[in-house]
Amino acid sequence: MVKSMTGYGKAEALLEGGKLTVEIRTLNGKNADVSIKTQLFPKDKELLVRQKIASALQRGTIDVHATWEASSSEGAKALNASLVKDYYSRIVEIRDSLPGFSAGNRSLSGEDSINNEILAAVLRFPDVLDSSRKDVVGEDNWPLVEDAVDRALAAVEEYRKKEGEALFKDVTTRVGNILAMEDEVEALAPERLRAVRERILKGLEELAQKYDSGRLEEEMVYYLEKLDINEENVRLRQHCKYFMDTIEGDPAPGRKLGFIIQEMGREINTTGSKANDAAIQKIVVRMKDELEKIREQCMNIL
């Protein structure tokens, strides 16, 4: 089954004092590039998490996030009351020193309203209420956190499978389109060679010069063989078959498909350069367009 390298997974772990949320996001990449963007995991566990994720996801640019949401009671404990008082008194002091804010110019109700607003603003300061504590994960609750990582990974895998189904349908349809266009090329090829032959003979007749018919036939055969695209047609069909066999049979075909696409492009380009026919060259342009879309999609296949 084809998998995409784009994925997203999320899982939560209920710990004493709050909730830890683990998120894993993946994009396409040549190798497993795991970036742990959190300080909540103990340092001695980061290597374990990195190895676990790289082994499960194999390839991609992988970002791991973890956030901590303290419970209401735990959040109250984390409030730094002395720091709140210090911030509050400093802001009030600055306010009273500004023109127009003297005590004589303020009503009691207005004073209460302003003070409440100041207090609310102070409570939003990031350092008075620490909701991103780094010591919430320890050896005793690590199994719960590791289980959350595993569940987030499982969600990423499921996401990748669904994306992979769409990728598989798209690229295999486009390979079928290339094969259908190849049928059009093969149908036009014999008439193309006849037209080239007739054009050369007509040119000789217009020159009104005598020529050795035997030598002419030899040169004609040599020239037409150089324009023959039958080998390119056969090889392109073989590459398309190899592409289908690989995407259907290999659990992680992304890299190999990239090499096959290069070979497909080589045969299509050679067909276009040897075609010497406007109709075939138009078909070749359409084939190149389809192949480029296949290339873009396959960059995201695991």
N, C-alpha and C positions, 0 to 999 in steps of 0.2 A: 504493500500500500504506500502510495506517494504521500510524503508529508511536506508541508511548507516550513520554512524557517521563521516565519512570522507567527508569534504566539503570545498569549497572555494568560496568566493564571494568578489566582488570589486565594488565600486561606487565612483563617484566624486561629489563634491559640488563646484560650482564656486562662490567664495566669493570676496569681494572687495579687490583687491590687489593680488589675486592669486587663486590657486586651491588646495582644500583639498581632498586627496584620502583616503578612508576608505577601509581597507582589513580585512576580517574575515577568519581565517583558523581553521578547526576543525579536531580532531582525536578522536579515541574511548576512552571512559572513563566511570567509574561507575556512576558518577554524573555530573552535569553541573558545570565544573570548568572553570570559565571565568577569563581571564587575560587580562587587558587593558594595552597594551604596548605602550602607548603614553602619552605625557604630554600636548598635544594640546587641549584635552577636559577640560573644566572647572571642578574643583573638585566637585562642587555641581551637576554636570550632570553625573558623573561617575556611581553613584548608579543607576540612571535611565537607563543608557545604559546597565549596568550589568543585571538588572532585565529584561529588554526588551529581551536581547539575551538569557538569561537562560530560560525565558518563551517560546520563539519561538523554541529553539533548544533542550530543555529538558535534553539531556545528551551529554557528550563529553568533551574533553580537548579543550577549545576554546580560541584562541588568537586573540585579536583585535589590529590592527595597524592603525595609521593615519599619513600621511606625508603631509607636506606643500610645495608647489612649488610657489614661488613668481613670479609675473609678472615681465617683464624686467624693467619697470619704478619703481616698488616697490623694486626690487632688488638693483637698483641704489641708492635709498634712504637709503637702509639698509647698504650701504658700509661705513665702519668706516675709513674715509680718514686719520685721525690723526694716527690711529693704523697702517695703511698701510705704511705711511711715516716713522714711528718709526721702523717697521720691516725692511723696505728697507734700511734705513740708517745704522742699526746695521749690516745687512748682508754685505753691501758694506764695512763697516769698518773692519769686520772680513776678507773679501776677500783681501783687500789691505794690511792687515798685514801678509798674507801668502807669503812664498818665491816664487819668480817668477811672482808675480802679481803686482809689482810696476808700477807706471804710465809710466815710461820710456820703459817698455817692452810691452805696449799695443798700438795697432793702434786705430784710431778713430772709424773705422768701427767695429773692434772687440769689442771695449768698448761699443758701442751701442747695439750690439748683446747680450753681457753678461748682460747688464743692463735690456734689455727687458726680458731676461729669468728670471732674479731675480724678476722683477715685476710680471711676470706671475705666478711664484711660490708663491709669497706673496699673490696674489689674490685668491689662492686656499686654503689658511689657513682657517680653519673652523670659527675662531672668527672674521675675518674681513668682512665677508659677511654672515649674519645670515639668512639662508634660512629655519630654523626650529623654527621660532618664536612661543612663547607659548601664545601670546595674540591675535592671529588671530580669535579665536572663542569666541564670547560673547553672551549676551542675545539677541541682535538684530538679529544676523544671525544664532542662534542656530536651528531654524526650518529647515533651509537648510541643516545643518549638520545632524540633526536627520533624515531627509528624506534620506540622503545618507546612514546612518546606516540601515534604513529600506530596502533600495534597495539592499544593500550588503547582508542583511539577506535573502531577497527573492532569490538572486543568490545562496546563500549557500543551501537553501532549494531545489532549482531546481537541483543543483549538487548532493545533497544527494539522491534525488529521482532516478536520473539516475544510480547512484552507487547501490542503493537499488534494482533496477530491475536486475542488473547483479548478485547481491548476492542471490536474490530470485531464479533465474534460476539455479544457481550453487548448492545451498544447497538442493533444492527440487529434483533436478536430482540425487543427491547423496543419498537422502533418498529413492528414487526409486530404486537405485542400491542395497541398503541394503535389501529392500523387495525382490528383485529378488534373492539375495544370500540366503535369508531366505527360499525361495522356494526350492533352491538346498539342504539346510540343511534338510528340511522336507522330501524331496524325499529320502535322504540317511538314515534318522533316523530308519525306520522299519528294513531295512537290517542290520543296525548296531547292533540292539538288537538281531536279529537272529544269527549274527556272534558271539556275546558275549556268547549267550546261548550254541551254538555248541562248542565253545572253552572250556567252563566249562565242558560239558559232555564228550568231548574228553579227557580232563585231568583226569577225574574220571575213564574213561575206561582204561587209561594207568596205573593208580594206581592199577587196578585189585583188588579193595576192594569192599566189599558189603556195600550197603548203603540203607537207608530207602527212597524209591522213593517219598512217600508222604511228608516227611520232606524236601527232596531235592527241591520239587516243591515250598514249602512254602518259603524256603530260596532263591530260584531262583527268585520268584516273588518280594520278598523284595529287593534283590540286583538290579534287573532290574528296579524297581521303582526308586531307587536312581539314576540310570543313565538316566532316562527318561527326555527328554528336551522339552516335549510338552508344559508345563506351561510357560517355558521361551520363546518359540516360540510365544505363544498367547500374552503374555505380551509385547514382542518386537513389534508385529504388532499393538497393542493398543497404544504403545508409539509413533510409527511412525504416526499413524492416528492423535493422539493428536498434534504432531509436525506440521503436515500439517494444521490442523484446526486452530492452534494458529497463524502460520505464514501468513495464508490467512485472518484471521478474526480480529487479534489484530493490532491496528495502531502502537504500540510500543512493539513488542514481544520479544526483545532481552534478557531481564533478564529471562523471563519465558522459552524461548527456551534453555537457559543454564541449567536449572533444568531438563528439559525433556531429554536433551542429557546425563546428568548424569544417568538417569534411563535407557536409551537405552544402555549405556555402561555397566551398571550392568548386564543386561540380556545377552548381548553378552559375557561378561566375564564368567558368570555362564555356558553358553552353551559350551564355550571352555573348562572349567574345568571338565564338566561332559561328554564331547563328547566321550572320549576314542576311538577316531576314527581319523586316520590321514587325511582323505579326509575332514571331517567336520572341523577339526582344521585349515586346510589350508583356508577354507572358512571364518572361524572366524577371521583369521589374515587379510584377505581382508576387512571384515566388520569393523574391528577396524581401519584400514587405512582410510576408507571412513568416519567413524565417527569422527576421529581426524581432517580431513579436514573440516567437517561440523562445528566442535567446533571452529576452527580457524576463519572461516568466520563469524560465529554467534557472535563472540566477537566484530564485527564491525557493527552489526545490532542494530539500535536504539531500 
